[in-house]
């Protein structure tokens, strides 16, 4: 499995996306993450471990606390990958949906 695929699988879980939202620009301990997501501290720790293994968060130890922060550089890489993937396909879909432009009114049915 590629790094990108692992990241996408990790982000498929709604609680993990909420955690990343909480960690976007503020370091937080697992207890703060648990409270912010409405889950237990063990559940928050489990989800943080998954995010850490996918390299989407960093951890810094301060005394007895482990502080987590989103890795915006990794998320930016993932965004670029998705924009490149979908950008080309959505442009092709738009062109196909719009069809050839003849500039005239639709033809009337002949009966």
C-alpha positions in Angstrom: 0.0 0.0 0.0 1.4 3.4 -0.9 1.7 6.3 1.6 -1.0 8.2 -0.2 -3.4 5.2 0.0 -2.6 4.7 3.7 -3.4 8.4 4.3 -6.7 8.2 2.4 -7.7 5.1 4.4 -6.8 6.8 7.6 -8.9 9.9 6.6 -11.9 7.7 5.8 -12.8 7.6 9.5 -14.9 10.6 10.6 -13.4 10.7 14.1 -9.9 10.9 12.7 -11.0 13.8 10.4 -12.4 15.6 13.5 -9.2 15.0 15.4 -7.2 16.5 12.5 -9.5 19.5 12.6 -8.8 19.9 16.3 -5.0 19.5 15.8 -4.8 21.7 12.7 -3.1 24.7 14.4 -3.0 23.8 18.1 -1.1 21.1 19.9 -3.4 19.1 22.1 -3.0 16.2 24.6 -5.1 13.1 24.1 -7.5 14.2 26.9 -8.3 17.4 25.0 -8.8 15.4 21.8 -11.1 13.0 23.6 -13.2 15.9 25.0 -13.3 17.7 21.7 -14.5 14.6 19.9 -16.8 13.3 22.6 -15.0 10.0 22.9 -13.1 8.2 25.7 -9.4 8.9 26.2 -8.5 5.3 25.3 -10.4 5.7 22.0 -8.7 9.0 21.3 -5.3 7.5 22.0 -6.1 4.6 19.6 -7.2 7.0 16.8 -4.1 9.3 17.5 -1.9 6.2 17.1 -3.4 5.5 13.7 -2.9 9.1 12.6 0.7 8.9 13.9 1.4 5.7 12.0 0.1 7.3 8.9 2.5 10.3 9.5 -0.4 12.7 9.6 0.4 14.0 13.1 3.5 14.7 15.2 3.9 14.0 18.9 6.0 16.0 21.3 6.5 15.0 24.9 6.2 17.7 27.6 6.6 16.3 31.1 4.1 13.5 31.3 2.0 14.7 28.4 2.1 13.7 24.8 1.1 16.7 22.6 -0.2 16.1 19.1 -0.2 18.4 16.1 -1.4 17.9 12.5 1.3 17.6 9.9 0.1 20.3 7.5 3.0 19.5 5.0 1.7 15.9 4.6 -1.9 17.0 4.3 -0.8 19.6 1.7 0.8 16.7 -0.3 -2.3 14.7 -0.1 -4.4 17.7 -1.2 -2.2 18.2 -4.2 -2.5 14.5 -5.1 -6.3 14.7 -5.0 -6.4 17.9 -6.9 -4.3 16.5 -9.7 -6.3 13.3 -9.8 -9.8 14.9 -9.7 -8.9 18.1 -11.6 -8.2 16.3 -14.8 -11.1 13.9 -14.5 -13.6 16.7 -13.5 -12.5 18.8 -16.4 -13.1 15.8 -18.8 -16.5 15.2 -17.2 -17.4 18.8 -17.6 -16.4 18.8 -21.2 -18.4 15.7 -21.9 -21.5 17.0 -20.0 -21.4 20.2 -21.9 -21.1 18.4 -25.2 -20.4 20.0 -28.6 -21.6 23.6 -28.8 -23.5 24.3 -32.0 -24.7 27.7 -30.9 -28.2 27.1 -32.1 -31.5 26.2 -30.6 -32.4 22.5 -30.1 -33.9 20.8 -33.1 -37.7 20.5 -33.1 -39.3 17.0 -33.3 -40.8 16.2 -36.6 -44.3 14.6 -36.5 
